[in-house]
Amino acid sequence: KKEHTLVLVKPDGFRRGLTGEILRRIESKGYVLKGLKIKQADRALLEEHYAEHRERPFFQGLIEYMSASPLVAIVVEGDRVIEGVRSLMGTTNPTLAAPGTIRGDLGRDWGTGQVENLVHGSDSTTSAIREIALWFPELEYHAED
Ligand code: CMP
């Protein structure tokens, strides 16, 4: 079944010039880009986006990392694209992420204590619907369409 997911090329990925490489992997897989923009995320947007992590010890650092410089927000369409993008990304920790994945091939630990892992992908249908509405309020369709 066709679905949509929200992908973010996080500030570290954008600053390092990896947007094209990340989009290449998503498009080469056969997924379709439905929305794309460069955005400087503010605190309010990120606190909403990461609401589930509000009580975690890394929350403030996460907001600072994600608002330090612009990022790229993308809506991607495809069959099972939510799972598919998560598979392309690899696991959260870039040192441990498998080679062949975006994080495994392009990410590493920088010794800052902050997990900088280049990319975000929605983790479920519920998250995708919520996140697409948050980052792309101007899009008339929603993740389940
Ligand atoms: P992601 O899995 O996309 O969404 C939650 C983010 O929080 C995660 O990427 C990291 O950027 C960050 N994160 C998760 N776990 C930690 C951690 N233990 N320390 C610092 N940041 C983390």
Backbone and ligand atoms as CSV (ligand in chain L), in Angstrom:
chain,resi,resn,atom,element,x,y,z
A,1,LYS,N,N,0.841,-1.206,0.000
A,1,LYS,CA,C,0.000,0.000,0.000
A,1,LYS,C,C,0.875,1.256,0.000
A,2,LYS,N,N,0.518,2.170,-0.872
A,2,LYS,CA,C,1.277,3.418,-0.986
A,2,LYS,C,C,1.132,4.243,0.293
A,3,GLU,N,N,2.262,4.752,0.772
A,3,GLU,CA,C,2.222,5.611,1.951
A,3,GLU,C,C,3.279,6.711,1.823
A,4,HIS,N,N,3.276,7.627,2.795
A,4,HIS,CA,C,4.222,8.739,2.799
A,4,HIS,C,C,4.982,8.769,4.116
A,5,THR,N,N,6.205,9.307,4.044
A,5,THR,CA,C,7.002,9.479,5.260
A,5,THR,C,C,7.692,10.836,5.238
A,6,LEU,N,N,8.054,11.335,6.420
A,6,LEU,CA,C,8.841,12.567,6.498
A,6,LEU,C,C,10.308,12.211,6.696
A,7,VAL,N,N,11.142,12.747,5.807
A,7,VAL,CA,C,12.596,12.609,5.939
A,7,VAL,C,C,13.170,13.987,6.240
A,8,LEU,N,N,14.115,14.054,7.161
A,8,LEU,CA,C,14.889,15.284,7.374
A,8,LEU,C,C,16.355,14.973,7.113
A,9,VAL,N,N,16.986,15.761,6.242
A,9,VAL,CA,C,18.450,15.787,6.200
A,9,VAL,C,C,18.826,16.760,7.301
A,10,LYS,N,N,19.333,16.220,8.404
A,10,LYS,CA,C,19.582,17.021,9.603
A,10,LYS,C,C,20.689,18.047,9.339
A,11,PRO,N,N,20.828,19.069,10.218
A,11,PRO,CA,C,21.806,20.135,9.966
A,11,PRO,C,C,23.219,19.635,9.661
A,12,ASP,N,N,23.665,18.564,10.306
A,12,ASP,CA,C,25.024,18.055,10.024
A,12,ASP,C,C,25.107,17.517,8.599
A,13,GLY,N,N,24.060,16.863,8.136
A,13,GLY,CA,C,24.033,16.334,6.776
A,13,GLY,C,C,24.010,17.448,5.741
A,14,PHE,N,N,23.217,18.479,6.011
A,14,PHE,CA,C,23.130,19.608,5.078
A,14,PHE,C,C,24.447,20.371,5.025
A,15,ARG,N,N,25.025,20.642,6.203
A,15,ARG,CA,C,26.309,21.378,6.257
A,15,ARG,C,C,27.418,20.625,5.548
A,16,ARG,N,N,27.380,19.290,5.645
A,16,ARG,CA,C,28.440,18.488,5.022
A,16,ARG,C,C,28.213,18.268,3.525
A,17,GLY,N,N,27.116,18.811,3.010
A,17,GLY,CA,C,26.860,18.675,1.570
A,17,GLY,C,C,26.414,17.284,1.174
A,18,LEU,N,N,25.743,16.589,2.100
A,18,LEU,CA,C,25.318,15.206,1.834
A,18,LEU,C,C,23.866,15.101,1.383
A,19,THR,N,N,23.197,16.244,1.183
A,19,THR,CA,C,21.785,16.207,0.782
A,19,THR,C,C,21.608,15.404,-0.510
A,20,GLY,N,N,22.422,15.707,-1.508
A,20,GLY,CA,C,22.310,15.008,-2.798
A,20,GLY,C,C,22.528,13.522,-2.657
A,21,GLU,N,N,23.535,13.128,-1.890
A,21,GLU,CA,C,23.846,11.705,-1.681
A,21,GLU,C,C,22.681,10.987,-0.987
A,22,ILE,N,N,22.086,11.646,-0.013
A,22,ILE,CA,C,20.961,11.044,0.714
A,22,ILE,C,C,19.738,10.941,-0.192
A,23,LEU,N,N,19.454,12.009,-0.953
A,23,LEU,CA,C,18.332,11.970,-1.900
A,23,LEU,C,C,18.576,10.922,-2.987
A,24,ARG,N,N,19.819,10.790,-3.418
A,24,ARG,CA,C,20.157,9.801,-4.443
A,24,ARG,C,C,19.790,8.389,-3.992
A,25,ARG,N,N,20.102,8.101,-2.732
A,25,ARG,CA,C,19.804,6.762,-2.215
A,25,ARG,C,C,18.299,6.523,-2.146
A,26,ILE,N,N,17.554,7.548,-1.752
A,26,ILE,CA,C,16.096,7.424,-1.643
A,26,ILE,C,C,15.470,7.282,-3.021
A,27,GLU,N,N,15.909,8.106,-3.959
A,27,GLU,CA,C,15.345,8.048,-5.321
A,27,GLU,C,C,15.788,6.788,-6.062
A,28,SER,N,N,17.032,6.361,-5.861
A,28,SER,CA,C,17.520,5.156,-6.544
A,28,SER,C,C,16.740,3.919,-6.113
A,29,LYS,N,N,16.234,3.960,-4.898
A,29,LYS,CA,C,15.424,2.854,-4.382
A,29,LYS,C,C,14.067,2.815,-5.085
A,30,GLY,N,N,13.684,3.912,-5.724
A,30,GLY,CA,C,12.416,3.976,-6.446
A,30,GLY,C,C,11.340,4.768,-5.739
A,31,TYR,N,N,11.685,5.379,-4.610
A,31,TYR,CA,C,10.717,6.222,-3.918
A,31,TYR,C,C,10.630,7.577,-4.623
A,32,VAL,N,N,9.501,8.250,-4.395
A,32,VAL,CA,C,9.208,9.486,-5.124
A,32,VAL,C,C,9.147,10.658,-4.151
A,33,LEU,N,N,9.814,11.767,-4.513
A,33,LEU,CA,C,9.795,12.976,-3.683
A,33,LEU,C,C,8.508,13.742,-3.963
A,34,LYS,N,N,7.786,14.084,-2.911
A,34,LYS,CA,C,6.502,14.788,-3.070
A,34,LYS,C,C,6.550,16.202,-2.502
A,35,GLY,N,N,7.568,16.512,-1.711
A,35,GLY,CA,C,7.727,17.843,-1.142
A,35,GLY,C,C,9.151,17.971,-0.659
A,36,LEU,N,N,9.742,19.174,-0.790
A,36,LEU,CA,C,11.137,19.353,-0.394
A,36,LEU,C,C,11.411,20.828,-0.110
A,37,LYS,N,N,12.018,21.110,1.041
A,37,LYS,CA,C,12.391,22.503,1.335
A,37,LYS,C,C,13.557,22.583,2.307
A,38,ILE,N,N,14.318,23.678,2.167
A,38,ILE,CA,C,15.354,24.017,3.139
A,38,ILE,C,C,14.676,24.871,4.201
A,39,LYS,N,N,14.946,24.533,5.462
A,39,LYS,CA,C,14.262,25.258,6.532
A,39,LYS,C,C,15.179,25.418,7.740
A,40,GLN,N,N,15.152,26.590,8.325
A,40,GLN,CA,C,15.774,26.790,9.637
A,40,GLN,C,C,14.694,26.486,10.675
A,41,ALA,N,N,14.803,25.344,11.320
A,41,ALA,CA,C,13.767,24.948,12.285
A,41,ALA,C,C,13.915,25.759,13.564
A,42,ASP,N,N,12.811,26.211,14.112
A,42,ASP,CA,C,12.880,26.920,15.400
A,42,ASP,C,C,12.552,25.944,16.539
A,43,ARG,N,N,12.803,26.442,17.747
A,43,ARG,CA,C,12.628,25.644,18.956
A,43,ARG,C,C,11.228,25.045,19.072
A,44,ALA,N,N,10.214,25.885,18.785
A,44,ALA,CA,C,8.819,25.448,18.956
A,44,ALA,C,C,8.507,24.267,18.035
A,45,LEU,N,N,8.941,24.362,16.775
A,45,LEU,CA,C,8.715,23.276,15.813
A,45,LEU,C,C,9.409,21.991,16.269
A,46,LEU,N,N,10.647,22.124,16.724
A,46,LEU,CA,C,11.415,20.940,17.123
A,46,LEU,C,C,10.886,20.325,18.412
A,47,GLU,N,N,10.413,21.165,19.333
A,47,GLU,CA,C,9.841,20.620,20.572
A,47,GLU,C,C,8.575,19.823,20.263
A,48,GLU,N,N,7.835,20.286,19.271
A,48,GLU,CA,C,6.646,19.564,18.820
A,48,GLU,C,C,7.047,18.262,18.097
A,49,HIS,N,N,8.006,18.381,17.196
A,49,HIS,CA,C,8.470,17.220,16.420
A,49,HIS,C,C,8.985,16.117,17.348
A,50,TYR,N,N,9.769,16.503,18.351
A,50,TYR,CA,C,10.387,15.534,19.260
A,50,TYR,C,C,9.655,15.439,20.602
A,51,ALA,N,N,8.344,15.709,20.601
A,51,ALA,CA,C,7.552,15.722,21.847
A,51,ALA,C,C,7.741,14.448,22.674
A,52,GLU,N,N,7.880,13.310,22.001
A,52,GLU,CA,C,8.010,12.032,22.731
A,52,GLU,C,C,9.330,11.928,23.512
A,53,HIS,N,N,10.313,12.780,23.154
A,53,HIS,CA,C,11.615,12.735,23.832
A,53,HIS,C,C,11.775,13.815,24.905
A,54,ARG,N,N,10.673,14.564,25.186
A,54,ARG,CA,C,10.754,15.743,26.053
A,54,ARG,C,C,11.441,15.483,27.400
A,55,GLU,N,N,11.213,14.306,27.969
A,55,GLU,CA,C,11.775,14.009,29.299
A,55,GLU,C,C,13.157,13.361,29.254
A,56,ARG,N,N,13.675,13.140,28.048
A,56,ARG,CA,C,14.969,12.450,27.939
A,56,ARG,C,C,16.110,13.416,28.259
A,57,PRO,N,N,17.210,12.890,28.825
A,57,PRO,CA,C,18.342,13.762,29.203
A,57,PRO,C,C,18.980,14.466,28.001
A,58,PHE,N,N,18.857,13.891,26.814
A,58,PHE,CA,C,19.499,14.487,25.644
A,58,PHE,C,C,18.605,15.483,24.905
A,59,PHE,N,N,17.409,15.780,25.485
A,59,PHE,CA,C,16.429,16.596,24.750
A,59,PHE,C,C,16.950,17.985,24.381
A,60,GLN,N,N,17.524,18.727,25.360
A,60,GLN,CA,C,18.007,20.094,25.064
A,60,GLN,C,C,19.115,20.073,24.019
A,61,GLY,N,N,20.025,19.124,24.163
A,61,GLY,CA,C,21.115,18.987,23.189
A,61,GLY,C,C,20.577,18.656,21.800
A,62,LEU,N,N,19.542,17.842,21.767
A,62,LEU,CA,C,18.915,17.461,20.494
A,62,LEU,C,C,18.306,18.688,19.810
A,63,ILE,N,N,17.611,19.521,20.589
A,63,ILE,CA,C,16.996,20.739,20.028
A,63,ILE,C,C,18.091,21.686,19.518
A,64,GLU,N,N,19.181,21.808,20.276
A,64,GLU,CA,C,20.280,22.694,19.852
A,64,GLU,C,C,20.933,22.187,18.564
A,65,TYR,N,N,21.180,20.883,18.514
A,65,TYR,CA,C,21.751,20.255,17.307
A,65,TYR,C,C,20.857,20.492,16.099
A,66,MET,N,N,19.562,20.310,16.266
A,66,MET,CA,C,18.633,20.378,15.133
A,66,MET,C,C,18.312,21.810,14.708
A,67,SER,N,N,18.621,22.798,15.586
A,67,SER,CA,C,18.338,24.197,15.231
A,67,SER,C,C,19.612,24.997,14.966
A,68,ALA,N,N,20.765,24.336,14.990
A,68,ALA,CA,C,22.052,25.044,14.843
A,68,ALA,C,C,22.223,25.674,13.469
A,69,SER,N,N,21.646,25.073,12.444
A,69,SER,CA,C,21.744,25.576,11.076
A,69,SER,C,C,20.593,24.961,10.278
A,70,PRO,N,N,20.368,25.395,9.037
A,70,PRO,CA,C,19.224,24.879,8.280
A,70,PRO,C,C,19.293,23.368,8.049
A,71,LEU,N,N,18.134,22.796,7.781
A,71,LEU,CA,C,18.018,21.386,7.426
A,71,LEU,C,C,17.152,21.281,6.173
A,72,VAL,N,N,17.018,20.065,5.658
A,72,VAL,CA,C,16.168,19.846,4.492
A,72,VAL,C,C,15.039,18.906,4.892
A,73,ALA,N,N,13.802,19.336,4.655
A,73,ALA,CA,C,12.616,18.525,4.970
A,73,ALA,C,C,12.034,17.992,3.666
A,74,ILE,N,N,11.701,16.708,3.663
A,74,ILE,CA,C,11.271,16.028,2.443
A,74,ILE,C,C,10.093,15.105,2.742
A,75,VAL,N,N,9.085,15.106,1.882
A,75,VAL,CA,C,8.025,14.101,1.931
A,75,VAL,C,C,8.316,13.077,0.837
A,76,VAL,N,N,8.327,11.810,1.227
A,76,VAL,CA,C,8.669,10.735,0.299
A,76,VAL,C,C,7.505,9.757,0.219
A,77,GLU,N,N,7.217,9.316,-0.999
A,77,GLU,CA,C,6.088,8.415,-1.254
A,77,GLU,C,C,6.569,7.064,-1.778
A,78,GLY,N,N,5.869,6.011,-1.366
A,78,GLY,CA,C,6.145,4.680,-1.919
A,78,GLY,C,C,5.460,3.598,-1.126
A,79,ASP,N,N,5.444,2.399,-1.665
A,79,ASP,CA,C,4.924,1.258,-0.929
A,79,ASP,C,C,5.880,0.923,0.208
A,80,ARG,N,N,5.352,0.835,1.414
A,80,ARG,CA,C,6.123,0.529,2.629
A,80,ARG,C,C,7.321,1.461,2.806
A,81,VAL,N,N,7.134,2.738,2.396
A,81,VAL,CA,C,8.260,3.689,2.411
A,81,VAL,C,C,8.724,4.025,3.831
A,82,ILE,N,N,7.836,3.944,4.818
A,82,ILE,CA,C,8.241,4.262,6.196
A,82,ILE,C,C,9.312,3.270,6.657
A,83,GLU,N,N,9.019,1.977,6.504
A,83,GLU,CA,C,10.004,0.939,6.844
A,83,GLU,C,C,11.215,1.010,5.921
A,84,GLY,N,N,10.948,1.288,4.657
A,84,GLY,CA,C,12.019,1.293,3.651
A,84,GLY,C,C,13.056,2.365,3.926
A,85,VAL,N,N,12.600,3.564,4.272
A,85,VAL,CA,C,13.547,4.649,4.571
A,85,VAL,C,C,14.314,4.333,5.848
A,86,ARG,N,N,13.647,3.749,6.832
A,86,ARG,CA,C,14.366,3.406,8.074
A,86,ARG,C,C,15.450,2.367,7.811
A,87,SER,N,N,15.157,1.476,6.880
A,87,SER,CA,C,16.153,0.487,6.483
A,87,SER,C,C,17.338,1.161,5.771
A,88,LEU,N,N,17.051,2.111,4.890
A,88,LEU,CA,C,18.126,2.852,4.201
A,88,LEU,C,C,18.978,3.654,5.183
A,89,MET,N,N,18.336,4.206,6.251
A,89,MET,CA,C,19.048,5.068,7.203
A,89,MET,C,C,20.020,4.297,8.080
A,90,GLY,N,N,19.629,3.097,8.521
A,90,GLY,CA,C,20.419,2.364,9.519
A,90,GLY,C,C,20.049,2.787,10.929
A,91,THR,N,N,20.658,2.141,11.900
A,91,THR,CA,C,20.283,2.385,13.296
A,91,THR,C,C,20.782,3.739,13.800
A,92,THR,N,N,20.215,4.177,14.947
A,92,THR,CA,C,20.429,5.532,15.478
A,92,THR,C,C,21.895,5.921,15.621
A,93,ASN,N,N,22.682,5.033,16.230
A,93,ASN,CA,C,24.087,5.367,16.521
A,93,ASN,C,C,24.946,5.183,15.257
A,94,PRO,N,N,25.515,6.264,14.741
A,94,PRO,CA,C,26.215,6.167,13.451
A,94,PRO,C,C,27.487,5.333,13.501
A,95,THR,N,N,28.095,5.203,14.666
A,95,THR,CA,C,29.271,4.334,14.778
A,95,THR,C,C,28.882,2.866,14.607
A,96,LEU,N,N,27.691,2.528,15.096
A,96,LEU,CA,C,27.252,1.131,15.078
A,96,LEU,C,C,26.391,0.778,13.863
A,97,ALA,N,N,25.889,1.786,13.152
A,97,ALA,CA,C,25.002,1.523,12.011
A,97,ALA,C,C,25.745,0.698,10.951
A,98,ALA,N,N,25.024,-0.213,10.318
A,98,ALA,CA,C,25.637,-1.142,9.365
A,98,ALA,C,C,26.158,-0.418,8.130
A,99,PRO,N,N,27.342,-0.813,7.658
A,99,PRO,CA,C,27.814,-0.334,6.360
A,99,PRO,C,C,26.771,-0.646,5.293
A,100,GLY,N,N,26.631,0.237,4.337
A,100,GLY,CA,C,25.583,0.087,3.323
A,100,GLY,C,C,24.413,1.004,3.603
A,101,THR,N,N,24.265,1.403,4.875
A,101,THR,CA,C,23.201,2.356,5.230
A,101,THR,C,C,23.751,3.782,5.190
A,102,ILE,N,N,22.850,4.754,5.173
A,102,ILE,CA,C,23.262,6.165,5.139
A,102,ILE,C,C,24.115,6.481,6.367
A,103,ARG,N,N,23.614,6.125,7.542
A,103,ARG,CA,C,24.366,6.433,8.768
A,103,ARG,C,C,25.643,5.611,8.854
A,104,GLY,N,N,25.572,4.347,8.433
A,104,GLY,CA,C,26.741,3.467,8.497
A,104,GLY,C,C,27.837,3.898,7.536
A,105,ASP,N,N,27.462,4.372,6.374
A,105,ASP,CA,C,28.461,4.764,5.371
A,105,ASP,C,C,28.988,6.174,5.582
A,106,LEU,N,N,28.114,7.078,6.056
A,106,LEU,CA,C,28.453,8.510,6.029
A,106,LEU,C,C,28.580,9.124,7.412
A,107,GLY,N,N,28.095,8.433,8.453
A,107,GLY,CA,C,28.075,9.004,9.797
A,107,GLY,C,C,29.148,8.405,10.684
A,108,ARG,N,N,29.483,9.146,11.730
A,108,ARG,CA,C,30.429,8.654,12.735
A,108,ARG,C,C,30.190,9.439,14.011
A,109,ASP,N,N,30.844,9.005,15.073
A,109,ASP,CA,C,30.827,9.724,16.335
A,109,ASP,C,C,31.914,10.788,16.294
A,110,TRP,N,N,31.556,12.018,16.685
A,110,TRP,CA,C,32.520,13.133,16.615
A,110,TRP,C,C,33.081,13.483,17.996
A,111,GLY,N,N,32.742,12.695,19.003
A,111,GLY,CA,C,33.300,12.925,20.330
A,111,GLY,C,C,32.701,14.101,21.075
A,112,THR,N,N,31.574,14.598,20.592
A,112,THR,CA,C,30.933,15.762,21.204
A,112,THR,C,C,29.904,15.365,22.257
A,113,GLY,N,N,29.568,14.076,22.331
A,113,GLY,CA,C,28.522,13.616,23.239
A,113,GLY,C,C,27.143,13.716,22.622
A,114,GLN,N,N,27.039,14.423,21.505
A,114,GLN,CA,C,25.769,14.555,20.794
A,114,GLN,C,C,25.724,13.527,19.663
A,115,VAL,N,N,24.612,12.793,19.588
A,115,VAL,CA,C,24.437,11.845,18.487
A,115,VAL,C,C,24.041,12.630,17.236
A,116,GLU,N,N,24.963,12.781,16.304
A,116,GLU,CA,C,24.683,13.450,15.028
A,116,GLU,C,C,24.604,12.365,13.966
A,117,ASN,N,N,23.377,12.107,13.500
A,117,ASN,CA,C,23.197,10.932,12.645
A,117,ASN,C,C,22.556,11.259,11.291
A,118,LEU,N,N,22.756,12.479,10.842
A,118,LEU,CA,C,22.537,12.900,9.441
A,118,LEU,C,C,21.108,12.981,8.944
A,119,VAL,N,N,20.253,12.067,9.425
A,119,VAL,CA,C,18.958,11.914,8.775
A,119,VAL,C,C,17.893,11.462,9.765
A,120,HIS,N,N,16.666,11.887,9.492
A,120,HIS,CA,C,15.493,11.442,10.250
A,120,HIS,C,C,14.509,10.806,9.291
A,121,GLY,N,N,13.824,9.758,9.743
A,121,GLY,CA,C,12.690,9.199,9.007
A,121,GLY,C,C,11.607,8.836,9.998
A,122,SER,N,N,10.353,9.128,9.673
A,122,SER,CA,C,9.236,8.808,10.575
A,122,SER,C,C,9.271,7.327,10.956
A,123,ASP,N,N,8.884,7.042,12.219
A,123,ASP,CA,C,9.014,5.657,12.697
A,123,ASP,C,C,7.734,4.830,12.609
A,124,SER,N,N,6.614,5.430,12.205
A,124,SER,CA,C,5.346,4.704,12.112
A,124,SER,C,C,4.383,5.525,11.266
A,125,THR,N,N,3.260,4.917,10.885
A,125,THR,CA,C,2.233,5.645,10.131
A,125,THR,C,C,1.718,6.832,10.940
A,126,THR,N,N,1.475,6.607,12.224
A,126,THR,CA,C,0.981,7.679,13.098
A,126,THR,C,C,1.958,8.846,13.134
A,127,SER,N,N,3.247,8.547,13.319
A,127,SER,CA,C,4.266,9.595,13.332
A,127,SER,C,C,4.346,10.303,11.994
A,128,ALA,N,N,4.284,9.541,10.901
A,128,ALA,CA,C,4.406,10.129,9.561
A,128,ALA,C,C,3.288,11.133,9.311
A,129,ILE,N,N,2.074,10.774,9.647
A,129,ILE,CA,C,0.927,11.666,9.444
A,129,ILE,C,C,1.116,12.945,10.264
A,130,ARG,N,N,1.496,12.770,11.521
A,130,ARG,CA,C,1.702,13.914,12.413
A,130,ARG,C,C,2.845,14.802,11.916
A,131,GLU,N,N,3.962,14.200,11.554
A,131,GLU,CA,C,5.155,14.963,11.165
A,131,GLU,C,C,4.968,15.668,9.823
A,132,ILE,N,N,4.301,15.029,8.866
A,132,ILE,CA,C,4.071,15.687,7.570
A,132,ILE,C,C,3.163,16.896,7.762
A,133,ALA,N,N,2.141,16.772,8.584
A,133,ALA,CA,C,1.247,17.908,8.861
A,133,ALA,C,C,2.018,19.049,9.540
A,134,LEU,N,N,2.983,18.685,10.381
A,134,LEU,CA,C,3.775,19.683,11.114
A,134,LEU,C,C,4.756,20.428,10.206
A,135,TRP,N,N,5.453,19.703,9.352
A,135,TRP,CA,C,6.517,20.304,8.524
A,135,TRP,C,C,5.990,20.820,7.181
A,136,PHE,N,N,4.877,20.245,6.712
A,136,PHE,CA,C,4.298,20.644,5.419
A,136,PHE,C,C,2.815,20.952,5.565
A,137,PRO,N,N,2.452,21.976,6.390
A,137,PRO,CA,C,1.036,22.284,6.579
A,137,PRO,C,C,0.366,22.704,5.273
A,138,GLU,N,N,1.187,23.157,4.292
A,138,GLU,CA,C,0.636,23.624,3.013
A,138,GLU,C,C,0.275,22.464,2.079
A,139,LEU,N,N,0.757,21.260,2.359
A,139,LEU,CA,C,0.415,20.124,1.492
A,139,LEU,C,C,-1.007,19.674,1.786
A,140,GLU,N,N,-1.771,19.499,0.741
A,140,GLU,CA,C,-3.199,19.190,0.915
A,140,GLU,C,C,-3.447,17.716,1.249
A,141,TYR,N,N,-2.497,16.848,0.881
A,141,TYR,CA,C,-2.721,15.433,1.181
A,141,TYR,C,C,-1.975,15.043,2.458
A,142,HIS,N,N,-2.324,13.895,2.988
A,142,HIS,CA,C,-1.704,13.440,4.225
A,142,HIS,C,C,-1.076,12.068,4.027
A,143,ALA,N,N,-0.340,11.638,5.019
A,143,ALA,CA,C,0.522,10.463,4.878
A,143,ALA,C,C,-0.259,9.195,4.518
A,144,GLU,N,N,-1.501,9.125,4.856
A,144,GLU,CA,C,-2.247,7.883,4.604
A,144,GLU,C,C,-2.888,7.859,3.206
A,145,ASP,N,N,-2.842,8.995,2.494
A,145,ASP,CA,C,-3.502,9.059,1.176
A,145,ASP,C,C,-2.779,8.189,0.146
L,1,CMP,P1,P,16.398,9.871,15.753
L,1,CMP,O1,O,16.358,8.434,16.098
L,1,CMP,O2,O,16.155,10.333,14.370
L,1,CMP,O3,O,15.403,10.651,16.715
L,1,CMP,C1,C,15.743,10.893,18.053
L,1,CMP,C2,C,17.084,11.550,18.061
L,1,CMP,O4,O,17.585,11.852,19.337
L,1,CMP,C3,C,18.108,10.592,17.478
L,1,CMP,O5,O,17.853,10.444,16.121
L,1,CMP,C4,C,19.382,11.301,17.869
L,1,CMP,O6,O,19.640,12.415,17.041
L,1,CMP,C5,C,18.976,11.758,19.268
L,1,CMP,N1,N,19.380,10.780,20.247
L,1,CMP,C6,C,18.865,9.576,20.433
L,1,CMP,N2,N,19.486,8.948,21.455
L,1,CMP,C7,C,20.383,9.813,21.906
L,1,CMP,C8,C,21.335,9.764,22.952
L,1,CMP,N3,N,21.456,8.704,23.735
L,1,CMP,N4,N,22.097,10.826,23.134
L,1,CMP,C9,C,21.963,11.916,22.354
L,1,CMP,N5,N,21.072,12.015,21.352
L,1,CMP,C10,C,20.312,10.970,21.135
